[in-house]
Amino acid sequence: MESENLDPDIILNQRRKAVAHSLRRLSHAELTSIGDALFEKNPSHPWKEALDQFLRENPYGNFYHGTTHDKYQVVYCPEQDRGIWFQQGVGKGILRERGRTAMKEIIADRQI
């Protein structure tokens, strides 16, 4: 059995490549649907309200969605330079500066 590589730089590079490969623009309705599915079992979760508020504040924003090789999903809005990451049933969080920078670069490279 091959051992898993735990080098953070290698993991981030693999994730970046996967996101670049899977990146697509999302409509407001598609992002709303992803949020509904993500919080289906706990609609009163504070993150659900935060996502809903973000969507209300950015009704015409561009949203980009990508998935990593290890099934993390990333959503990013360049106009607000804000994003979130999540893995269904595992966790979710705010996209930090390094992740936001990577998303900006990926979007620029893909020109979508």
Number of C-alpha atoms within 10 A of each C-alpha: 3 4 5 7 8 8 8 9 9 11 15 15 12 15 19 21 15 17 22 21 14 13 21 17 17 18 15 16 11 12 19 15 11 11 17 16 13 18 17 12 10 12 14 10 11 11 17 17 14 11 17 16 11 15 17 11 11 15 11 11 16 15 21 20 21 23 23 21 14 11 13 17 17 24 23 25 21 15 11 12 13 17 23 18 19 18 16 12 9 7 9 16 12 15 19 12 12 9 19 21 13 16 27 15 14 18 18 10 10 12 7 10
